[in-house]
Amino acid sequence: MIQVFKTIKIIKIIFDYEPLYFVFSLPQLLVSSVLPLLYVYFPKLFIEKLTNKDDYIEVIKCILLYCGILLFLNLINLILSNKTSFYVDRFIKKIRQKTGEITMTLPLCDMEGARFHERLSLANHASQLTSIVSLFQNIVSSIITIVGLSIMITRVDIVFVVLVFVTLSIKIYFTWLTYRYNKKRRELYAANNRVGNYLINTAYFNPGAAKELRINHLSDWFMSKIKGFRYEMLKLQYEDFKRDTIFESISAIILAIQTIIILFELAIRYTKNMISIADFTMYFSAVTSLTTALSSIVGSIGELHQQLLNLNDFDNFKHHYNDEKLGLSSIHISNYEIEFHNVSFCYPNTDKYILNHVSIKIPYGEKLTVVGRNGAGKSTFIKLICKFYKPTTGKITIGGVDIWEIDNKEYNNLIAAVFQDFQNFAFTIDENISLNRDNNSVESVLQCVGLEHVLDNLPNKTKTYLTRHFDSNGIELSGGESQKIAIARAIYKNTPVLILDEPTASLDAKAEAEIYDNFFKLSQNKTTIFVSHRLASSTVADKIAVFSNGEIVEYGSHHELREKKGLYNEMYTAQKILYE
């Protein structure tokens, strides 16, 4: 009964996404139910007419009628099948799109760790949900066929039907064993596939990894890992193959015994003139078709169990990573003051706190530089502001509103950020900067970050593609130029809050000074938060927050912190000597 409810739930999911699927699949169900009965009954008519030596015109009429009906039904079945396949493909794309939409809007904390990738891998099997309906259709179609065939067979002896069901019960037992076995191995396959996909995508399709592989002669090492993964997968598949071979061999032997018994019994009845040769042909064909139909039901039920597990995985993925995590409501904010209220944070599945009881107020329009040694908590501080992670304790507000109570899209429209591990895309320059917004002022922003000289040498200007993934005339920018594209993107977004996490790491000192100068001009009346190992930005910042061991240990202006002779003064003095 539980399986029936789950199947109904699947039907509802498919109907919500692709209702036209049922317009064509239901008629196909009826056609596919009738065809096996015709295959059994019409040959009996031919044999009777031939053995009775009927007029050849009658025989030809019977043949033409049979062929005409079969041709008509098979053409209808073909048309309905093609239509159904079209809507199946469209449904699969919609399901994958939904999974992708959920994934792309998740907080980063939900995406970290192996468990997320295993859930995602399993959820992707939900694209096979339509096969559940196909299996359900097959079961219903087979039941209709079985009823018709059973009526035919019981005319000669109900024992034949009983024999078929006894044989079937053995097959059901093996199907149940297979189901239990597969259920235990699903997550094992998902984990192995995740490893394999990473290795293959990294080795074959990742340009950054390609450089490392070549310069460090890693191809043999990587290939050994890929071979190791494939060996483990082949081992799993071979174990499954051995089990399936044993089960299927036993089923085949039992089926052969059943066929011998039925043939022997029908032959005795024929020799005793209890049935005609036409009846012999029909009954044997009917028993064979009944066995096939029942076996099909058993196989479909076993596969149905498997696909219902896929539904559970899709449901688990949707419910675990549901829309409640994406923000609650649209809230009007007029004051963009950011404040940390006694915030502490540790990453999921760890008990080590990266931030400890951080409290800081960043008034709207203030320029704040965040400094500290590696591992002090600077980048985590930024990730919390960006809503990539949720505080373990405490809260972060903007304009007095908890940021986790604000709709994600609305909140993201308040913040632009450039990260140390920024990502440009294999699209045109203007698409990389405007990100599908109005791109009328892209060239002026490029001038602000010092990339106008790059445009001067490009015939397609901002319509030039970055990389050659989509266009052989695309360009490969240097590390510094690529970083300037990312900075231009943040400026172009024109948000009240601008965050720069190591924004000039790939730039030389002169380019860094130019970027900061342009930044401060463009960020008037904006809150700007800098994170940098270089302390050039701190000299012109309104305030500086010095992090150490996850805490703010110093706070004040450049002049105030220099006079304190603390950690900031130590770091600044060391850098000043280095650059002198």
Contacts in CASP RR format, 6 or more apart in sequence:
PFRMAT RR
TARGET T0000
AUTHOR 0000-0000-0000
METHOD contacts of the structure
MODEL  1
MIQVFKTIKIIKIIFDYEPLYFVFSLPQLLVSSVLPLLYVYFPKLFIEKL
TNKDDYIEVIKCILLYCGILLFLNLINLILSNKTSFYVDRFIKKIRQKTG
EITMTLPLCDMEGARFHERLSLANHASQLTSIVSLFQNIVSSIITIVGLS
IMITRVDIVFVVLVFVTLSIKIYFTWLTYRYNKKRRELYAANNRVGNYLI
NTAYFNPGAAKELRINHLSDWFMSKIKGFRYEMLKLQYEDFKRDTIFESI
SAIILAIQTIIILFELAIRYTKNMISIADFTMYFSAVTSLTTALSSIVGS
IGELHQQLLNLNDFDNFKHHYNDEKLGLSSIHISNYEIEFHNVSFCYPNT
DKYILNHVSIKIPYGEKLTVVGRNGAGKSTFIKLICKFYKPTTGKITIGG
VDIWEIDNKEYNNLIAAVFQDFQNFAFTIDENISLNRDNNSVESVLQCVG
LEHVLDNLPNKTKTYLTRHFDSNGIELSGGESQKIAIARAIYKNTPVLIL
DEPTASLDAKAEAEIYDNFFKLSQNKTTIFVSHRLASSTVADKIAVFSNG
EIVEYGSHHELREKKGLYNEMYTAQKILYE
3 304 0 8 1.000
3 305 0 8 1.000
3 308 0 8 1.000
6 308 0 8 1.000
6 311 0 8 1.000
7 132 0 8 1.000
7 136 0 8 1.000
7 304 0 8 1.000
7 308 0 8 1.000
9 311 0 8 1.000
10 129 0 8 1.000
10 132 0 8 1.000
10 133 0 8 1.000
10 308 0 8 1.000
10 311 0 8 1.000
11 133 0 8 1.000
11 136 0 8 1.000
13 129 0 8 1.000
13 311 0 8 1.000
14 21 0 8 1.000
14 22 0 8 1.000
14 91 0 8 1.000
14 129 0 8 1.000
14 130 0 8 1.000
14 133 0 8 1.000
15 21 0 8 1.000
15 22 0 8 1.000
17 91 0 8 1.000
17 94 0 8 1.000
17 95 0 8 1.000
18 87 0 8 1.000
18 90 0 8 1.000
18 91 0 8 1.000
18 94 0 8 1.000
20 87 0 8 1.000
21 84 0 8 1.000
21 87 0 8 1.000
21 88 0 8 1.000
21 91 0 8 1.000
21 130 0 8 1.000
21 133 0 8 1.000
24 80 0 8 1.000
24 83 0 8 1.000
24 84 0 8 1.000
24 87 0 8 1.000
25 80 0 8 1.000
25 84 0 8 1.000
25 133 0 8 1.000
25 134 0 8 1.000
25 137 0 8 1.000
27 76 0 8 1.000
27 80 0 8 1.000
28 77 0 8 1.000
28 80 0 8 1.000
28 81 0 8 1.000
28 84 0 8 1.000
28 137 0 8 1.000
29 137 0 8 1.000
29 140 0 8 1.000
29 141 0 8 1.000
31 73 0 8 1.000
31 76 0 8 1.000
31 77 0 8 1.000
31 80 0 8 1.000
32 77 0 8 1.000
32 137 0 8 1.000
32 141 0 8 1.000
33 140 0 8 1.000
33 141 0 8 1.000
33 144 0 8 1.000
33 145 0 8 1.000
34 73 0 8 1.000
35 70 0 8 1.000
35 73 0 8 1.000
35 74 0 8 1.000
35 77 0 8 1.000
36 145 0 8 1.000
36 149 0 8 1.000
36 289 0 8 1.000
36 293 0 8 1.000
37 145 0 8 1.000
37 148 0 8 1.000
37 149 0 8 1.000
38 66 0 8 1.000
38 69 0 8 1.000
38 70 0 8 1.000
38 73 0 8 1.000
39 285 0 8 1.000
39 289 0 8 1.000
40 149 0 8 1.000
40 152 0 8 1.000
40 282 0 8 1.000
40 285 0 8 1.000
40 286 0 8 1.000
40 289 0 8 1.000
41 152 0 8 1.000
41 282 0 8 1.000
42 62 0 8 1.000
42 66 0 8 1.000
43 281 0 8 1.000
43 282 0 8 1.000
43 285 0 8 1.000
44 278 0 8 1.000
44 279 0 8 1.000
44 281 0 8 1.000
44 282 0 8 1.000
45 62 0 8 1.000
45 66 0 8 1.000
45 278 0 8 1.000
46 59 0 8 1.000
46 62 0 8 1.000
46 63 0 8 1.000
46 66 0 8 1.000
47 277 0 8 1.000
47 278 0 8 1.000
47 281 0 8 1.000
48 276 0 8 1.000
48 278 0 8 1.000
49 58 0 8 1.000
49 59 0 8 1.000
49 62 0 8 1.000
50 59 0 8 1.000
51 276 0 8 1.000
51 277 0 8 1.000
51 278 0 8 1.000
88 130 0 8 1.000
91 129 0 8 1.000
91 130 0 8 1.000
92 127 0 8 1.000
92 128 0 8 1.000
92 130 0 8 1.000
95 126 0 8 1.000
95 127 0 8 1.000
95 129 0 8 1.000
95 314 0 8 1.000
96 124 0 8 1.000
96 127 0 8 1.000
99 120 0 8 1.000
99 123 0 8 1.000
99 124 0 8 1.000
99 126 0 8 1.000
99 314 0 8 1.000
99 317 0 8 1.000
102 317 0 8 1.000
102 318 0 8 1.000
102 321 0 8 1.000
103 111 0 8 1.000
103 120 0 8 1.000
103 321 0 8 1.000
105 326 0 8 1.000
105 408 0 8 1.000
106 321 0 8 1.000
106 325 0 8 1.000
106 326 0 8 1.000
107 325 0 8 1.000
107 387 0 8 1.000
107 388 0 8 1.000
107 389 0 8 1.000
107 390 0 8 1.000
108 383 0 8 1.000
108 388 0 8 1.000
108 389 0 8 1.000
109 347 0 8 1.000
109 348 0 8 1.000
109 388 0 8 1.000
109 389 0 8 1.000
109 390 0 8 1.000
110 116 0 8 1.000
110 321 0 8 1.000
110 325 0 8 1.000
112 347 0 8 1.000
112 348 0 8 1.000
113 348 0 8 1.000
113 349 0 8 1.000
114 191 0 8 1.000
114 194 0 8 1.000
117 194 0 8 1.000
118 187 0 8 1.000
118 190 0 8 1.000
118 191 0 8 1.000
118 194 0 8 1.000
119 313 0 8 1.000
119 316 0 8 1.000
119 317 0 8 1.000
119 320 0 8 1.000
120 317 0 8 1.000
121 190 0 8 1.000
121 193 0 8 1.000
121 194 0 8 1.000
121 197 0 8 1.000
122 186 0 8 1.000
122 187 0 8 1.000
122 190 0 8 1.000
122 310 0 8 1.000
122 313 0 8 1.000
122 316 0 8 1.000
122 317 0 8 1.000
123 313 0 8 1.000
123 314 0 8 1.000
123 316 0 8 1.000
123 317 0 8 1.000
123 318 0 8 1.000
125 310 0 8 1.000
125 313 0 8 1.000
125 314 0 8 1.000
126 310 0 8 1.000
126 311 0 8 1.000
126 313 0 8 1.000
126 314 0 8 1.000
126 317 0 8 1.000
128 307 0 8 1.000
128 310 0 8 1.000
129 307 0 8 1.000
129 310 0 8 1.000
129 311 0 8 1.000
129 314 0 8 1.000
131 303 0 8 1.000
131 307 0 8 1.000
132 304 0 8 1.000
132 307 0 8 1.000
132 308 0 8 1.000
132 310 0 8 1.000
132 311 0 8 1.000
135 300 0 8 1.000
135 301 0 8 1.000
135 303 0 8 1.000
135 304 0 8 1.000
135 307 0 8 1.000
136 300 0 8 1.000
136 304 0 8 1.000
138 296 0 8 1.000
138 297 0 8 1.000
138 300 0 8 1.000
139 297 0 8 1.000
139 300 0 8 1.000
139 301 0 8 1.000
139 304 0 8 1.000
142 293 0 8 1.000
142 294 0 8 1.000
142 296 0 8 1.000
142 297 0 8 1.000
142 300 0 8 1.000
143 297 0 8 1.000
145 289 0 8 1.000
145 293 0 8 1.000
146 290 0 8 1.000
146 293 0 8 1.000
146 294 0 8 1.000
146 297 0 8 1.000
149 286 0 8 1.000
149 289 0 8 1.000
149 290 0 8 1.000
149 293 0 8 1.000
150 161 0 8 1.000
150 290 0 8 1.000
152 282 0 8 1.000
152 283 0 8 1.000
152 286 0 8 1.000
153 160 0 8 1.000
153 161 0 8 1.000
153 283 0 8 1.000
153 286 0 8 1.000
153 287 0 8 1.000
153 290 0 8 1.000
154 161 0 8 1.000
156 266 0 8 1.000
156 269 0 8 1.000
156 275 0 8 1.000
156 279 0 8 1.000
156 283 0 8 1.000
157 265 0 8 1.000
160 262 0 8 1.000
160 265 0 8 1.000
160 283 0 8 1.000
160 287 0 8 1.000
161 290 0 8 1.000
163 258 0 8 1.000
163 261 0 8 1.000
163 262 0 8 1.000
164 258 0 8 1.000
164 287 0 8 1.000
164 290 0 8 1.000
164 291 0 8 1.000
164 294 0 8 1.000
165 294 0 8 1.000
167 254 0 8 1.000
167 255 0 8 1.000
167 258 0 8 1.000
167 291 0 8 1.000
168 291 0 8 1.000
168 294 0 8 1.000
168 295 0 8 1.000
168 298 0 8 1.000
170 250 0 8 1.000
170 251 0 8 1.000
170 254 0 8 1.000
171 251 0 8 1.000
171 254 0 8 1.000
171 295 0 8 1.000
171 298 0 8 1.000
172 298 0 8 1.000
174 247 0 8 1.000
174 250 0 8 1.000
174 251 0 8 1.000
175 298 0 8 1.000
175 299 0 8 1.000
175 301 0 8 1.000
175 302 0 8 1.000
177 247 0 8 1.000
178 243 0 8 1.000
178 244 0 8 1.000
178 247 0 8 1.000
178 302 0 8 1.000
179 302 0 8 1.000
179 305 0 8 1.000
179 306 0 8 1.000
181 243 0 8 1.000
182 306 0 8 1.000
183 305 0 8 1.000
183 309 0 8 1.000
185 236 0 8 1.000
185 240 0 8 1.000
186 309 0 8 1.000
188 236 0 8 1.000
189 236 0 8 1.000
192 229 0 8 1.000
192 232 0 8 1.000
192 233 0 8 1.000
192 236 0 8 1.000
195 229 0 8 1.000
196 226 0 8 1.000
196 229 0 8 1.000
199 222 0 8 1.000
199 225 0 8 1.000
199 226 0 8 1.000
199 229 0 8 1.000
200 226 0 8 1.000
202 209 0 8 1.000
202 222 0 8 1.000
203 209 0 8 1.000
203 213 0 8 1.000
203 219 0 8 1.000
203 222 0 8 1.000
203 223 0 8 1.000
203 226 0 8 1.000
207 467 0 8 1.000
212 218 0 8 1.000
213 219 0 8 1.000
213 222 0 8 1.000
255 291 0 8 1.000
258 291 0 8 1.000
259 288 0 8 1.000
262 284 0 8 1.000
262 287 0 8 1.000
263 284 0 8 1.000
266 275 0 8 1.000
266 280 0 8 1.000
266 283 0 8 1.000
266 284 0 8 1.000
267 280 0 8 1.000
269 275 0 8 1.000
269 280 0 8 1.000
270 276 0 8 1.000
270 277 0 8 1.000
270 280 0 8 1.000
275 283 0 8 1.000
326 407 0 8 1.000
326 408 0 8 1.000
327 404 0 8 1.000
327 405 0 8 1.000
327 406 0 8 1.000
327 407 0 8 1.000
327 408 0 8 1.000
327 411 0 8 1.000
328 404 0 8 1.000
328 405 0 8 1.000
328 406 0 8 1.000
328 407 0 8 1.000
329 405 0 8 1.000
329 406 0 8 1.000
329 407 0 8 1.000
330 406 0 8 1.000
330 407 0 8 1.000
330 410 0 8 1.000
331 401 0 8 1.000
331 405 0 8 1.000
331 406 0 8 1.000
331 407 0 8 1.000
331 410 0 8 1.000
333 398 0 8 1.000
333 399 0 8 1.000
333 401 0 8 1.000
333 406 0 8 1.000
333 414 0 8 1.000
334 399 0 8 1.000
335 364 0 8 1.000
335 399 0 8 1.000
335 400 0 8 1.000
336 364 0 8 1.000
336 365 0 8 1.000
336 398 0 8 1.000
336 399 0 8 1.000
336 414 0 8 1.000
336 496 0 8 1.000
336 497 0 8 1.000
336 527 0 8 1.000
337 361 0 8 1.000
337 362 0 8 1.000
337 363 0 8 1.000
337 364 0 8 1.000
337 398 0 8 1.000
337 399 0 8 1.000
337 400 0 8 1.000
338 361 0 8 1.000
338 362 0 8 1.000
338 385 0 8 1.000
338 396 0 8 1.000
338 397 0 8 1.000
338 398 0 8 1.000
338 399 0 8 1.000
338 497 0 8 1.000
338 527 0 8 1.000
339 359 0 8 1.000
339 360 0 8 1.000
339 361 0 8 1.000
339 362 0 8 1.000
339 396 0 8 1.000
339 397 0 8 1.000
339 398 0 8 1.000
339 399 0 8 1.000
339 400 0 8 1.000
340 358 0 8 1.000
340 359 0 8 1.000
340 360 0 8 1.000
340 361 0 8 1.000
340 384 0 8 1.000
340 396 0 8 1.000
341 359 0 8 1.000
341 394 0 8 1.000
341 395 0 8 1.000
341 396 0 8 1.000
341 397 0 8 1.000
342 357 0 8 1.000
342 358 0 8 1.000
342 359 0 8 1.000
342 393 0 8 1.000
342 394 0 8 1.000
343 355 0 8 1.000
343 357 0 8 1.000
343 358 0 8 1.000
343 359 0 8 1.000
343 384 0 8 1.000
343 391 0 8 1.000
343 393 0 8 1.000
343 394 0 8 1.000
343 395 0 8 1.000
343 396 0 8 1.000
344 353 0 8 1.000
344 355 0 8 1.000
344 356 0 8 1.000
344 357 0 8 1.000
344 358 0 8 1.000
344 391 0 8 1.000
344 392 0 8 1.000
344 393 0 8 1.000
344 394 0 8 1.000
345 353 0 8 1.000
345 354 0 8 1.000
345 355 0 8 1.000
345 380 0 8 1.000
345 384 0 8 1.000
345 389 0 8 1.000
345 391 0 8 1.000
345 392 0 8 1.000
346 352 0 8 1.000
346 353 0 8 1.000
346 354 0 8 1.000
346 392 0 8 1.000
347 354 0 8 1.000
347 389 0 8 1.000
353 392 0 8 1.000
353 550 0 8 1.000
354 377 0 8 1.000
354 380 0 8 1.000
354 550 0 8 1.000
355 377 0 8 1.000
355 380 0 8 1.000
355 381 0 8 1.000
355 384 0 8 1.000
355 550 0 8 1.000
355 551 0 8 1.000
356 549 0 8 1.000
356 550 0 8 1.000
356 551 0 8 1.000
357 551 0 8 1.000
358 381 0 8 1.000
358 550 0 8 1.000
358 551 0 8 1.000
358 552 0 8 1.000
359 552 0 8 1.000
360 545 0 8 1.000
360 552 0 8 1.000
360 555 0 8 1.000
362 368 0 8 1.000
362 527 0 8 1.000
362 529 0 8 1.000
362 543 0 8 1.000
363 527 0 8 1.000
364 496 0 8 1.000
364 527 0 8 1.000
365 525 0 8 1.000
365 526 0 8 1.000
365 527 0 8 1.000
365 528 0 8 1.000
366 527 0 8 1.000
366 528 0 8 1.000
366 542 0 8 1.000
366 543 0 8 1.000
367 520 0 8 1.000
367 523 0 8 1.000
367 527 0 8 1.000
367 528 0 8 1.000
367 530 0 8 1.000
367 540 0 8 1.000
367 541 0 8 1.000
367 542 0 8 1.000
367 543 0 8 1.000
368 527 0 8 1.000
368 528 0 8 1.000
368 529 0 8 1.000
368 530 0 8 1.000
368 541 0 8 1.000
368 542 0 8 1.000
368 543 0 8 1.000
368 544 0 8 1.000
368 545 0 8 1.000
369 529 0 8 1.000
369 530 0 8 1.000
369 531 0 8 1.000
369 532 0 8 1.000
369 535 0 8 1.000
369 537 0 8 1.000
369 538 0 8 1.000
369 541 0 8 1.000
369 543 0 8 1.000
369 544 0 8 1.000
369 545 0 8 1.000
370 378 0 8 1.000
370 381 0 8 1.000
370 382 0 8 1.000
370 529 0 8 1.000
370 530 0 8 1.000
370 531 0 8 1.000
370 544 0 8 1.000
370 545 0 8 1.000
370 547 0 8 1.000
371 378 0 8 1.000
371 531 0 8 1.000
371 532 0 8 1.000
371 533 0 8 1.000
371 535 0 8 1.000
371 538 0 8 1.000
371 544 0 8 1.000
371 545 0 8 1.000
371 546 0 8 1.000
371 547 0 8 1.000
371 568 0 8 1.000
371 571 0 8 1.000
372 378 0 8 1.000
372 533 0 8 1.000
372 546 0 8 1.000
372 547 0 8 1.000
372 548 0 8 1.000
372 567 0 8 1.000
372 571 0 8 1.000
373 548 0 8 1.000
373 571 0 8 1.000
376 547 0 8 1.000
376 548 0 8 1.000
376 549 0 8 1.000
376 550 0 8 1.000
377 547 0 8 1.000
377 550 0 8 1.000
378 501 0 8 1.000
378 531 0 8 1.000
378 547 0 8 1.000
379 420 0 8 1.000
379 501 0 8 1.000
379 531 0 8 1.000
380 389 0 8 1.000
380 550 0 8 1.000
381 531 0 8 1.000
381 547 0 8 1.000
382 417 0 8 1.000
382 419 0 8 1.000
382 499 0 8 1.000
382 501 0 8 1.000
382 529 0 8 1.000
382 531 0 8 1.000
383 389 0 8 1.000
384 390 0 8 1.000
384 391 0 8 1.000
384 396 0 8 1.000
385 396 0 8 1.000
385 403 0 8 1.000
385 415 0 8 1.000
385 497 0 8 1.000
385 499 0 8 1.000
385 529 0 8 1.000
386 415 0 8 1.000
386 417 0 8 1.000
386 499 0 8 1.000
387 403 0 8 1.000
387 404 0 8 1.000
387 408 0 8 1.000
387 411 0 8 1.000
390 404 0 8 1.000
395 402 0 8 1.000
395 404 0 8 1.000
396 402 0 8 1.000
396 403 0 8 1.000
396 404 0 8 1.000
397 403 0 8 1.000
398 406 0 8 1.000
398 411 0 8 1.000
398 414 0 8 1.000
398 497 0 8 1.000
403 411 0 8 1.000
413 495 0 8 1.000
414 495 0 8 1.000
414 496 0 8 1.000
414 497 0 8 1.000
415 495 0 8 1.000
415 497 0 8 1.000
415 498 0 8 1.000
415 499 0 8 1.000
416 489 0 8 1.000
416 490 0 8 1.000
416 491 0 8 1.000
416 493 0 8 1.000
416 494 0 8 1.000
416 495 0 8 1.000
416 497 0 8 1.000
416 498 0 8 1.000
416 499 0 8 1.000
417 490 0 8 1.000
417 498 0 8 1.000
417 499 0 8 1.000
417 500 0 8 1.000
417 501 0 8 1.000
418 483 0 8 1.000
418 486 0 8 1.000
418 487 0 8 1.000
418 489 0 8 1.000
418 490 0 8 1.000
418 499 0 8 1.000
418 500 0 8 1.000
418 501 0 8 1.000
418 503 0 8 1.000
419 486 0 8 1.000
419 501 0 8 1.000
419 502 0 8 1.000
420 501 0 8 1.000
420 502 0 8 1.000
420 505 0 8 1.000
422 482 0 8 1.000
422 483 0 8 1.000
422 486 0 8 1.000
423 486 0 8 1.000
424 432 0 8 1.000
424 466 0 8 1.000
424 477 0 8 1.000
424 482 0 8 1.000
424 485 0 8 1.000
424 486 0 8 1.000
425 431 0 8 1.000
425 432 0 8 1.000
425 466 0 8 1.000
426 465 0 8 1.000
426 466 0 8 1.000
426 467 0 8 1.000
426 469 0 8 1.000
426 470 0 8 1.000
427 465 0 8 1.000
427 466 0 8 1.000
427 470 0 8 1.000
428 462 0 8 1.000
428 463 0 8 1.000
428 464 0 8 1.000
428 465 0 8 1.000
428 466 0 8 1.000
429 442 0 8 1.000
429 446 0 8 1.000
429 455 0 8 1.000
429 461 0 8 1.000
429 462 0 8 1.000
429 463 0 8 1.000
429 464 0 8 1.000
429 465 0 8 1.000
429 466 0 8 1.000
429 485 0 8 1.000
430 439 0 8 1.000
430 442 0 8 1.000
430 462 0 8 1.000
430 463 0 8 1.000
431 439 0 8 1.000
432 466 0 8 1.000
432 485 0 8 1.000
432 489 0 8 1.000
433 439 0 8 1.000
433 442 0 8 1.000
433 445 0 8 1.000
433 446 0 8 1.000
433 462 0 8 1.000
433 485 0 8 1.000
433 488 0 8 1.000
433 489 0 8 1.000
433 492 0 8 1.000
434 442 0 8 1.000
434 492 0 8 1.000
435 489 0 8 1.000
435 493 0 8 1.000
437 492 0 8 1.000
439 462 0 8 1.000
441 492 0 8 1.000
442 462 0 8 1.000
442 488 0 8 1.000
442 492 0 8 1.000
443 452 0 8 1.000
443 455 0 8 1.000
443 461 0 8 1.000
443 462 0 8 1.000
445 488 0 8 1.000
445 491 0 8 1.000
445 492 0 8 1.000
446 452 0 8 1.000
446 454 0 8 1.000
446 455 0 8 1.000
446 462 0 8 1.000
446 488 0 8 1.000
448 488 0 8 1.000
448 491 0 8 1.000
448 518 0 8 1.000
448 522 0 8 1.000
449 484 0 8 1.000
449 485 0 8 1.000
449 487 0 8 1.000
449 488 0 8 1.000
449 491 0 8 1.000
449 515 0 8 1.000
449 518 0 8 1.000
450 484 0 8 1.000
450 511 0 8 1.000
450 514 0 8 1.000
451 481 0 8 1.000
451 484 0 8 1.000
451 485 0 8 1.000
451 488 0 8 1.000
454 475 0 8 1.000
454 477 0 8 1.000
454 481 0 8 1.000
455 461 0 8 1.000
455 462 0 8 1.000
458 464 0 8 1.000
458 475 0 8 1.000
460 473 0 8 1.000
464 473 0 8 1.000
464 474 0 8 1.000
464 475 0 8 1.000
465 471 0 8 1.000
465 473 0 8 1.000
465 474 0 8 1.000
465 475 0 8 1.000
466 474 0 8 1.000
466 475 0 8 1.000
466 476 0 8 1.000
466 477 0 8 1.000
466 482 0 8 1.000
466 485 0 8 1.000
467 474 0 8 1.000
467 475 0 8 1.000
467 476 0 8 1.000
468 474 0 8 1.000
468 476 0 8 1.000
477 485 0 8 1.000
479 506 0 8 1.000
480 506 0 8 1.000
480 507 0 8 1.000
480 511 0 8 1.000
482 506 0 8 1.000
483 503 0 8 1.000
483 504 0 8 1.000
483 505 0 8 1.000
483 506 0 8 1.000
483 507 0 8 1.000
484 507 0 8 1.000
484 515 0 8 1.000
486 503 0 8 1.000
487 500 0 8 1.000
487 503 0 8 1.000
487 515 0 8 1.000
490 498 0 8 1.000
490 499 0 8 1.000
490 500 0 8 1.000
491 498 0 8 1.000
491 519 0 8 1.000
491 522 0 8 1.000
495 526 0 8 1.000
496 526 0 8 1.000
496 527 0 8 1.000
497 526 0 8 1.000
497 527 0 8 1.000
497 528 0 8 1.000
497 529 0 8 1.000
498 519 0 8 1.000
498 523 0 8 1.000
498 526 0 8 1.000
498 527 0 8 1.000
498 528 0 8 1.000
498 529 0 8 1.000
499 528 0 8 1.000
499 529 0 8 1.000
499 531 0 8 1.000
500 519 0 8 1.000
500 528 0 8 1.000
500 529 0 8 1.000
500 530 0 8 1.000
500 531 0 8 1.000
500 532 0 8 1.000
501 531 0 8 1.000
502 531 0 8 1.000
502 532 0 8 1.000
502 533 0 8 1.000
503 515 0 8 1.000
503 530 0 8 1.000
503 532 0 8 1.000
504 511 0 8 1.000
504 512 0 8 1.000
504 515 0 8 1.000
504 516 0 8 1.000
504 532 0 8 1.000
504 534 0 8 1.000
505 533 0 8 1.000
507 515 0 8 1.000
509 536 0 8 1.000
509 579 0 8 1.000
512 534 0 8 1.000
512 536 0 8 1.000
513 536 0 8 1.000
516 536 0 8 1.000
516 537 0 8 1.000
516 540 0 8 1.000
519 528 0 8 1.000
520 528 0 8 1.000
520 540 0 8 1.000
530 537 0 8 1.000
530 538 0 8 1.000
530 541 0 8 1.000
532 538 0 8 1.000
534 575 0 8 1.000
535 571 0 8 1.000
535 572 0 8 1.000
535 575 0 8 1.000
538 544 0 8 1.000
538 558 0 8 1.000
538 568 0 8 1.000
538 572 0 8 1.000
539 558 0 8 1.000
540 558 0 8 1.000
541 557 0 8 1.000
541 558 0 8 1.000
542 557 0 8 1.000
543 555 0 8 1.000
543 556 0 8 1.000
543 557 0 8 1.000
544 554 0 8 1.000
544 555 0 8 1.000
544 556 0 8 1.000
544 557 0 8 1.000
544 558 0 8 1.000
544 561 0 8 1.000
544 568 0 8 1.000
545 552 0 8 1.000
545 554 0 8 1.000
545 555 0 8 1.000
545 556 0 8 1.000
546 552 0 8 1.000
546 553 0 8 1.000
546 554 0 8 1.000
546 555 0 8 1.000
546 561 0 8 1.000
546 567 0 8 1.000
546 568 0 8 1.000
547 553 0 8 1.000
548 567 0 8 1.000
553 567 0 8 1.000
554 561 0 8 1.000
554 564 0 8 1.000
554 566 0 8 1.000
554 567 0 8 1.000
554 568 0 8 1.000
561 568 0 8 1.000
561 569 0 8 1.000
562 568 0 8 1.000
562 569 0 8 1.000
562 572 0 8 1.000
563 569 0 8 1.000
END
